Amino acid sequence: MTDTPSDRGQRIARCASCKVALWSNYLITNQGEHQRFLRVGTLDDPSLMPPGVHIHSASNLPWYIILDETPAADVFYDQKTTWPQDSLQRLKALCERTGAPYK
């Protein structure tokens, strides 16, 4: 379990061979893992799923280029001001079904 800004934690799935993170399961309640964030850079064709937001961009290497049209946060971001409305609606429905607080 790895710490998160919400203090609920995340479980990271890694490649058994190289240990690269493939996805994270985020805990939004004490009842289980309900959100999954895929590391699209690990896909054969990551261009099929462009990023919605870049996190921890303050520590990016100089050669990593973030396009102007993609939001970026120095550390983390506020979901309610960054995520598209349809994503927020899905998150709200998930919270309602699981009893998790919708913050």
DSSP file (Angstrom, degrees, kcal/mol; ACC not computed):
  #  RESIDUE AA STRUCTURE BP1 BP2  ACC     N-H-->O    O-->H-N    N-H-->O    O-->H-N    TCO  KAPPA ALPHA  PHI   PSI    X-CA   Y-CA   Z-CA
    1    1 A M              0   0    0      0, 0.0     2,-0.4     0, 0.0    10,-0.2   0.000 360.0 360.0 360.0 133.9    0.0    0.0    0.0
    2    2 A T  B     -A   10   0A   0      8,-2.9     8,-1.8     1,-0.0     6,-0.0  -0.898 360.0-107.0-114.0 142.8    1.3    3.4   -1.0
    3    3 A D        -     0   0    0     -2,-0.4    -1,-0.0     6,-0.2     5,-0.0  -0.286  35.4-169.9 -65.0 151.5    0.3    6.7    0.6
    4    4 A T    >   -     0   0    0      1,-0.0     3,-1.8     5,-0.0     6,-0.0  -0.909  39.5-103.0-135.6 163.9   -2.0    9.1   -1.4
    5    5 A P  T 3  S+     0   0    0      0, 0.0    -2,-0.0     0, 0.0    -1,-0.0   0.787 122.5  56.5 -58.6 -26.2   -3.1   12.8   -0.8
    6    6 A S  T 3  S-     0   0    0      1,-0.0    -3,-0.0     3,-0.0     0, 0.0   0.587 106.8-129.1 -79.7  -9.2   -6.5   11.4    0.3
    7    7 A D  S <  S+     0   0    0     -3,-1.8    -1,-0.0     1,-0.1    -4,-0.0   0.563  86.4 102.2  68.5  10.6   -4.8    9.3    3.0
    8    8 A R  S    S-     0   0    0      1,-0.1    21,-0.1    19,-0.1    20,-0.1   0.698  76.8-139.9 -94.2 -22.5   -6.7    6.3    1.8
    9    9 A G        -     0   0    0     -8,-0.1    18,-2.0    17,-0.1     2,-0.3  -0.074   6.4-117.3  91.8 169.0   -3.8    4.7   -0.1
   10   10 A Q  E     -AB   2  26A   0     -8,-1.8    -8,-2.9    16,-0.2     2,-0.5  -0.986   8.3-137.4-145.5 151.6   -3.3    3.0   -3.4
   11   11 A R  E     - B   0  25A   0     14,-2.7    14,-2.9    -2,-0.3     2,-0.5  -0.963  23.2-149.4-111.8 123.1   -2.2   -0.5   -4.5
   12   12 A I  E     - B   0  24A   0     -2,-0.5     2,-0.5    12,-0.2    12,-0.2  -0.817   1.4-147.9-101.0 126.4    0.2   -0.4   -7.4
   13   13 A A  E     - B   0  23A   0     10,-2.7     9,-3.3    -2,-0.5    10,-1.2  -0.811  24.2-172.2 -90.7 127.5    0.3   -3.3   -9.9
   14   14 A R  E     - B   0  21A   0     -2,-0.5     7,-0.2     7,-0.3     2,-0.2  -0.857  31.7 -95.9-122.1 154.2    3.8   -3.8  -11.3
   15   15 A C     >  -     0   0    0      5,-2.2     4,-1.7    -2,-0.3     6,-0.0  -0.483  30.8-137.4 -63.4 131.9    5.3   -5.9  -14.1
   16   16 A A  T  4 S+     0   0    0     -2,-0.2    -1,-0.1     1,-0.2    -2,-0.0   0.796  98.9  41.7 -64.3 -28.1    6.8   -9.0  -12.5
   17   17 A S  T  4 S+     0   0    0      1,-0.1    -1,-0.2     3,-0.1    -2,-0.0   0.949 131.6  15.2 -85.1 -54.4    9.9   -8.8  -14.6
   18   18 A C  T  4 S-     0   0    0      2,-0.1    -2,-0.2     0, 0.0    -1,-0.1   0.551  89.2-130.4-104.4  -8.6   10.9   -5.1  -14.7
   19   19 A K     <  +     0   0    0     -4,-1.7     2,-0.2     1,-0.2    -3,-0.1   0.580  49.7 155.5  70.7  12.0    8.8   -3.7  -11.8
   20   20 A V        -     0   0    0      1,-0.1    -5,-2.2    -6,-0.1     2,-0.3  -0.493  51.5-107.8 -67.7 138.3    7.4   -0.8  -13.9
   21   21 A A  E     +B   14   0A   0     -7,-0.2    -7,-0.3    -2,-0.2     3,-0.1  -0.526  38.3 177.1 -69.1 129.8    4.0    0.4  -12.5
   22   22 A L  E     -     0   0A   0     -9,-3.3    17,-2.8     1,-0.4     2,-0.3   0.810  62.3 -19.3-101.3 -44.0    1.2   -0.6  -14.9
   23   23 A W  E     -BC  13  38A   0    -10,-1.2   -10,-2.7    15,-0.2    -1,-0.4  -0.971  56.3-132.4-156.8 166.5   -1.9    0.7  -13.0
   24   24 A S  E     -BC  12  37A   0     13,-2.0    13,-2.4    -2,-0.3     2,-0.6  -0.984   7.4-148.9-126.1 138.5   -3.0    1.8   -9.5
   25   25 A N  E     -BC  11  36A   0    -14,-2.9   -14,-2.7    -2,-0.4     2,-0.4  -0.940  20.9-152.7-101.7 120.7   -6.1    0.8   -7.6
   26   26 A Y  E     -BC  10  35A   0      9,-3.2     8,-1.6    -2,-0.6     9,-1.5  -0.783   8.7-134.3 -98.1 137.4   -7.2    3.7   -5.4
   27   27 A L  E     + C   0  33A   0    -18,-2.0     6,-0.2    -2,-0.4   -19,-0.1  -0.791  28.7 168.5 -88.5 119.0   -9.1    3.1   -2.2
   28   28 A I  E    S+     0   0A   0      4,-0.8     2,-0.3    -2,-0.6    -1,-0.2   0.537  72.5  17.3-106.3 -10.2  -12.1    5.4   -1.9
   29   29 A T  E >  S- C   0  32A   0      3,-0.8     3,-0.8    71,-0.1    -1,-0.1  -0.898  82.8-107.3-142.2 174.4  -13.6    3.6    1.0
   30   30 A N  T 3  S+     0   0    0     -2,-0.3     3,-0.1     1,-0.2    -3,-0.0   0.474 109.5  76.0 -79.3  -1.6  -12.5    1.0    3.6
   31   31 A Q  T 3  S-     0   0    0      1,-0.3     2,-0.3    67,-0.1    -1,-0.2   0.546 107.8 -65.7 -90.3  -8.0  -14.6   -1.5    1.6
   32   32 A G  E <   -C   29   0A   0     -3,-0.8    -3,-0.8     0, 0.0    -4,-0.8  -0.900  62.4 -47.9 151.2-180.0  -12.2   -2.0   -1.3
   33   33 A E  E     +C   27   0A   0     -2,-0.3    -6,-0.2    -6,-0.2     3,-0.1  -0.779  49.8 159.0 -91.9 118.6  -10.4   -0.7   -4.4
   34   34 A H  E     +     0   0A   0     -8,-1.6     2,-0.4    -2,-0.6    -1,-0.1   0.620  52.4  59.7-119.1 -18.2  -12.9    1.1   -6.7
   35   35 A Q  E     -C   26   0A   0     -9,-1.5    -9,-3.2     2,-0.0     2,-0.5  -0.940  58.5-167.0-117.4 137.0  -10.8    3.4   -8.9
   36   36 A R  E     -C   25   0A   0     -2,-0.4     2,-0.6   -11,-0.2   -11,-0.2  -0.987   3.8-164.3-125.6 128.9   -8.2    2.3  -11.3
   37   37 A F  E     -C   24   0A   0    -13,-2.4   -13,-2.0    -2,-0.5     2,-0.3  -0.957  15.2-147.3-113.4 118.1   -5.7    4.6  -13.0
   38   38 A L  E     -C   23   0A   0     -2,-0.6     2,-1.2   -15,-0.2   -15,-0.2  -0.644  11.9-133.9 -87.1 136.1   -3.9    3.1  -16.0
   39   39 A R    >   -     0   0    0    -17,-2.8     3,-2.1    -2,-0.3     4,-0.2  -0.755  23.2-170.0 -86.6  93.7   -0.3    4.1  -16.8
   40   40 A V  G >  S+     0   0    0     -2,-1.2     3,-2.0     1,-0.3    -1,-0.2   0.734  75.6  74.0 -65.1 -21.9   -0.9    4.5  -20.5
   41   41 A G  G 3  S+     0   0    0      1,-0.3    -1,-0.3    -3,-0.1     6,-0.1   0.661  90.3  60.7 -63.1 -14.4    2.9    4.8  -21.2
   42   42 A T  G <  S+     0   0    0     -3,-2.1    -1,-0.3   -20,-0.2    -2,-0.2   0.514  85.7 100.0 -89.5  -5.7    3.1    1.1  -20.7
   43   43 A L  S <  S-     0   0    0     -3,-2.0     4,-0.1    -4,-0.2    -3,-0.0  -0.402  83.1-119.6 -78.8 156.6    0.7    0.3  -23.5
   44   44 A D  S    S+     0   0    0      1,-0.3    -1,-0.1    -2,-0.1    -3,-0.0   0.871 112.5  22.6 -60.5 -37.2    1.9   -0.8  -27.0
   45   45 A D    >   +     0   0    0      1,-0.1     3,-1.9    -5,-0.1    -1,-0.3  -0.694  68.6 172.8-131.5  80.3    0.2    2.3  -28.5
   46   46 A P  G >  S+     0   0    0      0, 0.0     3,-1.7     0, 0.0    -1,-0.1   0.672  70.1  79.0 -64.6 -15.2   -0.2    4.9  -25.8
   47   47 A S  G 3  S+     0   0    0      1,-0.3    -6,-0.0    -4,-0.1    -7,-0.0   0.706  81.0  68.6 -66.1 -16.4   -1.3    7.5  -28.4
   48   48 A L  G <  S+     0   0    0     -3,-1.9    -1,-0.3     1,-0.3    -8,-0.0   0.698 108.2  36.1 -72.3 -18.3   -4.8    5.7  -28.3
   49   49 A M  S <  S-     0   0    0     -3,-1.7    -1,-0.3    -4,-0.2    -9,-0.1  -0.641  80.8-166.9-135.7  76.5   -5.2    7.1  -24.7
   50   50 A P        -     0   0    0      0, 0.0    -3,-0.1     0, 0.0   -10,-0.0  -0.285  36.4 -91.2 -63.9 151.8   -3.7   10.6  -24.4
   51   51 A P        -     0   0    0      0, 0.0     3,-0.1     0, 0.0     0, 0.0  -0.297  22.5-155.9 -66.9 145.9   -3.4   11.9  -20.9
   52   52 A G  S    S-     0   0    0      1,-0.4     2,-0.3    -3,-0.1    -3,-0.0   0.738  81.2  -5.1 -86.3 -27.8   -6.2   13.9  -19.3
   53   53 A V        -     0   0    0     17,-0.1     2,-0.4     2,-0.0    -1,-0.4  -0.959  64.9-131.5-162.6 146.5   -3.7   15.5  -16.8
   54   54 A H  B     -d   72   0B   0     17,-2.3    19,-2.3    -2,-0.3     2,-0.3  -0.884  24.9-160.6-101.7 135.1   -0.1   15.2  -15.9
   55   55 A I        +     0   0    0     -2,-0.4    21,-0.2    17,-0.2    19,-0.1  -0.804  67.7  20.6-113.9 159.7    0.8   15.0  -12.2
   56   56 A H  S >  S+     0   0    0     19,-1.9     3,-1.3    -2,-0.3    18,-0.2   0.838  71.6 152.8  56.1  36.8    4.1   15.7  -10.4
   57   57 A S  G >   +     0   0    0     16,-2.6     3,-1.5    -3,-0.3    17,-0.2   0.680  56.5  75.2 -72.4 -16.0    5.2   17.8  -13.4
   58   58 A A  G 3  S+     0   0    0     16,-1.6    -1,-0.3    15,-0.3    16,-0.1   0.769 100.2  44.5 -64.4 -23.2    7.5   19.9  -11.1
   59   59 A S  G <  S+     0   0    0     -3,-1.3    -1,-0.3    15,-0.4    -2,-0.2   0.220  84.5 132.4-106.7  15.1    9.9   16.9  -11.1
   60   60 A N    <   -     0   0    0     -3,-1.5    -3,-0.0     1,-0.1    -4,-0.0  -0.304  63.8-108.4 -61.8 148.3    9.7   16.1  -14.8
   61   61 A L    >   -     0   0    0      1,-0.1     3,-2.1     4,-0.0    -1,-0.1  -0.488  31.9-110.1 -72.2 151.0   13.0   15.6  -16.6
   62   62 A P  T 3  S+     0   0    0      0, 0.0    -1,-0.1     0, 0.0    -2,-0.1   0.772 116.1  55.6 -57.5 -28.6   14.0   18.5  -18.9
   63   63 A W  T 3  S+     0   0    0      2,-0.1     2,-0.6     0, 0.0    -3,-0.0   0.565  83.0  98.8 -83.5  -7.2   13.4   16.4  -22.0
   64   64 A Y    <   -     0   0    0     -3,-2.1     2,-0.5     2,-0.0    -4,-0.0  -0.721  63.0-156.5 -84.7 119.5    9.8   15.4  -21.1
   65   65 A I        -     0   0    0     -2,-0.6     2,-0.6    -5,-0.0    -2,-0.1  -0.835   8.3-161.7-103.3 127.4    7.5   17.7  -23.1
   66   66 A I        -     0   0    0     -2,-0.5     6,-0.1    -9,-0.0     2,-0.0  -0.936  25.0-125.1-105.5 122.4    3.9   18.4  -21.9
   67   67 A L    >   -     0   0    0     -2,-0.6     3,-1.7     1,-0.1     0, 0.0  -0.345  17.4-120.7 -66.3 146.4    1.7   19.8  -24.6
   68   68 A D  T 3  S+     0   0    0      1,-0.3    -1,-0.1    -2,-0.0     4,-0.1   0.803 109.8  59.3 -58.2 -32.0    0.0   23.1  -23.9
   69   69 A E  T 3  S+     0   0    0      2,-0.1    -1,-0.3     1,-0.0    -2,-0.1   0.565  91.7  80.1 -78.9  -6.3   -3.5   21.6  -24.3
   70   70 A T  S <  S-     0   0    0     -3,-1.7   -17,-0.1   -17,-0.0   -18,-0.1  -0.889  84.6-123.4-103.8 122.0   -3.0   19.0  -21.5
   71   71 A P        -     0   0    0      0, 0.0   -17,-2.3     0, 0.0     2,-0.3  -0.249  29.8-168.4 -59.4 148.7   -3.4   20.2  -17.9
   72   72 A A  B     -d   54   0B   0    -19,-0.2     2,-0.4    -4,-0.1   -17,-0.2  -0.997   9.7-159.3-140.8 143.7   -0.4   19.7  -15.6
   73   73 A A        -     0   0    0    -19,-2.3   -16,-2.6    -2,-0.3   -15,-0.3  -0.966  22.8-133.5-123.6 140.1    0.0   20.0  -11.9
   74   74 A D  S    S-     0   0    0     -2,-0.4   -16,-1.6   -17,-0.2   -15,-0.4   0.908  99.3 -13.4 -56.1 -43.2    3.2   20.5  -10.0
   75   75 A V  S    S-     0   0    0      1,-0.6   -19,-1.9   -19,-0.2     2,-0.2   0.592 127.2 -22.6-122.3 -75.8    2.2   17.8   -7.5
   76   76 A F        -     0   0    0    -21,-0.2    -1,-0.6   -20,-0.1     2,-0.3  -0.759  60.9-128.7-134.0-179.2   -1.4   16.7   -7.7
   77   77 A Y        -     0   0    0     -2,-0.2     2,-0.7    -4,-0.1     3,-0.1  -0.817  22.2-103.1-132.3 166.4   -4.6   18.3   -8.9
   78   78 A D    >>  -     0   0    0     -2,-0.3     4,-1.2     1,-0.2     3,-1.0  -0.848  26.6-151.6 -92.5 116.5   -8.2   19.1   -7.8
   79   79 A Q  H >> S+     0   0    0     -2,-0.7     4,-2.7     1,-0.2     3,-0.6   0.890  91.3  57.5 -55.7 -42.9  -10.5   16.5   -9.5
   80   80 A K  H 34 S+     0   0    0      1,-0.3    -1,-0.2     2,-0.2     8,-0.1   0.753 115.0  35.6 -67.0 -23.6  -13.5   18.9   -9.5
   81   81 A T  H <4 S+     0   0    0     -3,-1.0    -1,-0.3     3,-0.0    -2,-0.2   0.549 126.1  38.2-102.7  -8.2  -11.7   21.6  -11.5
   82   82 A T  H << S+     0   0    0     -4,-1.2    -2,-0.2    -3,-0.6    -3,-0.2   0.789  96.0  79.3-110.0 -41.2   -9.6   19.3  -13.7
   83   83 A W  S  < S-     0   0    0     -4,-2.7   -30,-0.0    -5,-0.3     2,-0.0  -0.391  84.6-106.1 -73.7 147.9  -11.8   16.3  -14.7
   84   84 A P     >  -     0   0    0      0, 0.0     4,-2.1     0, 0.0     3,-0.5  -0.325  34.3-108.4 -64.5 155.9  -14.4   16.5  -17.4
   85   85 A Q  H  > S+     0   0    0      1,-0.2     4,-2.4     2,-0.2     5,-0.2   0.862 117.7  55.5 -57.2 -39.8  -18.0   16.6  -16.2
   86   86 A D  H  > S+     0   0    0      1,-0.2     4,-1.8     2,-0.2    -1,-0.2   0.874 108.4  48.8 -65.4 -34.4  -18.8   13.0  -17.4
   87   87 A S  H  > S+     0   0    0     -3,-0.5     4,-2.3     2,-0.2    -1,-0.2   0.902 110.7  50.5 -68.3 -40.9  -15.9   11.7  -15.4
   88   88 A L  H  X S+     0   0    0     -4,-2.1     4,-2.6     1,-0.2    -2,-0.2   0.876 108.3  52.9 -64.3 -36.8  -17.1   13.6  -12.3
   89   89 A Q  H  X S+     0   0    0     -4,-2.4     4,-2.3     2,-0.2    -1,-0.2   0.903 109.5  48.4 -65.3 -40.2  -20.6   12.2  -12.8
   90   90 A R  H  X S+     0   0    0     -4,-1.8     4,-2.3     2,-0.2    -2,-0.2   0.903 112.2  49.4 -65.0 -40.9  -19.2    8.6  -12.8
   91   91 A L  H  X S+     0   0    0     -4,-2.3     4,-2.5     2,-0.2    -2,-0.2   0.917 110.6  49.9 -63.7 -43.0  -17.1    9.3   -9.7
   92   92 A K  H  X S+     0   0    0     -4,-2.6     4,-2.3     2,-0.2    -2,-0.2   0.917 111.2  48.8 -62.2 -43.5  -20.2   10.7   -7.9
   93   93 A A  H  X S+     0   0    0     -4,-2.3     4,-2.2     2,-0.2    -1,-0.2   0.897 111.0  51.1 -62.9 -40.6  -22.2    7.7   -8.9
   94   94 A L  H  X S+     0   0    0     -4,-2.3     4,-2.1     2,-0.2     6,-0.3   0.919 110.1  48.8 -62.0 -44.5  -19.4    5.4   -7.7
   95   95 A C  H  X>S+     0   0    0     -4,-2.5     4,-1.7     1,-0.2     5,-1.0   0.903 110.5  50.9 -63.1 -41.0  -19.3    7.2   -4.3
   96   96 A E  H  <5S+     0   0    0     -4,-2.3    -1,-0.2     1,-0.2    -2,-0.2   0.907 112.2  46.9 -63.0 -41.3  -23.0    7.0   -3.9
   97   97 A R  H  <5S+     0   0    0     -4,-2.2    -1,-0.2     1,-0.2    -2,-0.2   0.839 120.9  36.7 -69.5 -32.8  -23.0    3.2   -4.6
   98   98 A T  H  <5S-     0   0    0     -4,-2.1    -1,-0.2    -5,-0.2    -2,-0.2   0.565 106.4-118.6 -98.6  -9.0  -20.1    2.5   -2.3
   99   99 A G  T  <5 +     0   0    0     -4,-1.7    -3,-0.2     1,-0.3    -4,-0.1   0.603  63.1 147.2  81.3  10.1  -20.9    5.0    0.5
  100  100 A A      < -     0   0    0     -5,-1.0    -1,-0.3    -6,-0.3     2,-0.2  -0.498  56.6-101.3 -76.6 148.5  -17.7    6.8   -0.1
  101  101 A P        -     0   0    0      0, 0.0     2,-0.9     0, 0.0    -1,-0.1  -0.489  26.4-139.0 -68.9 138.2  -17.6   10.6    0.5
  102  102 A Y              0   0    0     -2,-0.2   -10,-0.1     1,-0.1   -11,-0.0  -0.871 360.0 360.0 -99.0 105.8  -17.8   12.6   -2.7
  103  103 A K              0   0    0     -2,-0.9    -1,-0.1     0, 0.0   -23,-0.1   0.420 360.0 360.0-104.7 360.0  -15.4   15.5   -2.0
